[in-house]
Amino acid sequence: MAFAAPDAVVVLGCRLRWSQESGLRQLLGAGGRRVESAVRLVRELEEDGSRPRVLASGGRSWAGVIEADALAEELARLAVPLHRIERERRSRSTKENARLVATCVPSGARIAVVTCDWHLSRAVALFRAQGFEVQPVPAPSGHVSWARRVWRWGRERVAATLDGL
């Protein structure tokens, strides 16, 4: 069975980095890739006539900027309509992303969760635990060193244990 159009697209926050080339502030790194993946999905859904909510989720501050604010700004810069972008600005972890999004979106809703490919399985499990029907949307991380892949694998295993998964 194919996944029905989501009621919401949820973009998870992460460390923020920007480029200031030609006077435009552009989100780089994982945050930029997550937003690009979300925008691609939103455009595909719009072509099919769907207009889901888009939630930027993340409350950590990087250089004085809250993750959700930076994600929302980049979504708008890439032409997601402002009236469809919402912000969840309090979460400080993936578990809190899921819990706090659940205060904005009703349990049982269909959501697309956008995060890095290596982080996706834990994020999906946490959102499912909140009662959501989840469509995983990976933001490809590209080539990384073997050591970095091992570090990510270990980090996710420890975090999953701490999250009670």
N, C-alpha and C positions, 0 to 999 in steps of 0.2 A: 504494500500500500504506500503510495506516495504521500509525503508530508504536505498537509494543506498549508496555504499561505499563513504565515505567522501573524498573530495579533500585535506582536512587538518584536523589534530587533534590539537586542541588548549588546552594547559594546563595552567590554570590560577594560578598566583602566590599567595603567602600568607606568613605569618610569617614563618621564617626559623629556624629549630632546627636540630642539627646533633648528631649522635652517633660517637664516635671515637674508638669503640671497635676493637681490633686486628689491629690497624693501618689504617683501612679503614674508610673513612668518608662516612656515610650513612645518607640520609635525613630522618628525623623522622616526626611525627605528620601529620598535614593536607597536607603539601607538599609531604611527602613520600607516603601518601595514594593516592594523586592525580596522582603522577607519576606512581605508581603501577597500577592504573586503566587505565591510558593512555597506558602503556606498554602491558597490557592484550589486550586492543582493537587493538593496532598496530599488535600484534602477530596474533590475529584472522583475521585481514584484510590481513596480509601477507599469511596466509594459504589459503585464497580465491584469491590470486594473486594480491591484491591491494598494492600499495606502496605510501600512502599519505605523504604529508609534515607533519612535526610535529613542531608546534610552541610553544615555551615556552614564556609565556607573563607575564611580571611584572617588574617594574622598581624600586620598593622600595629596600632599602639597609638594611640588617640585619647583624650586626656585620661586616660591610664592604663588604658584598657579595650581589650582585644584584639578586633578585628573579629569573629572567630568566636564569642567569648563573648557579645558583644552580640547577634549574630544568633541564636544558640542561645537566649538568654534571651527574645528577642522571639518566636521560634517557639513556645517553651513557653508564654509568656503568651497566645498566640493559639490554644492548645489542641493543638499537635502533641505527641504523647506523648513524654515525656523519654527513654524507653528507645529511641526510634527516632532521636534526634538525636545526631549525632557532630560532632566539631570537628576541623578541620585548622587549626592555630594558627601555622604557620611561614611560610606564603607571603607575599611582599611585592609580588607582581605577578600579573597574569593568567596569564602563562606559568608562574610557580611554582604558582599555583592548580592548573593542569592537571597539572603534573608531580607535585605532592605528593598530589593526589587519586588519581592513578594508583598510589600506594603503598598506598592503602586499598581501592580498588575494582579488581577484575581487569580487565585489558585485554579489550576486546570487549563489556564490559557496556553495557547501555542506560542512559544517564543523561539527565536533564532538567537543563539548565544555565539557572539563573535569574540574569539581570543586566539592567541598563538596556537599553532598546531600541537606543540608539545604540552600545552597546558589544558587542552580541550577536554580530555576524558575526565579529569577531576572536576572541572567547571561544570560539565554536563551532569555529573553525578550529584553535585551540590544543588543545582537548579531543579533536578528531578526530585530530590528529597524535599523541596519546597512545594511540590505538587504540580510542577509545570510539565507540559509536553514539550520536549526540547529538540530542536533541530540544531546540530552542531555546525558551525561555520568556521573553518580554519583560516587563520591568517598565516600564510606560509612564512617560515622563518629563514628560508634560504640555507645556504651552506654555512655550517658552523663546525668548529674543530671537534675532534673526538672527545677531548677533555670537557668541552662545553656541553656536549650531548650527555656525557656521563653525569656532570654536575646537575643538569636539568632533570634527568631521570631520578637521581637521588633526592633532589629538592622536592619533586612531585610526590615521591613515595613517603617522605617524612611528612609533608603537608597533608597528604591523604590520611595518614595515621592520626595526626593531630586533629584533623577535621572529623574524625570518627567514621571514615569511610571503610 
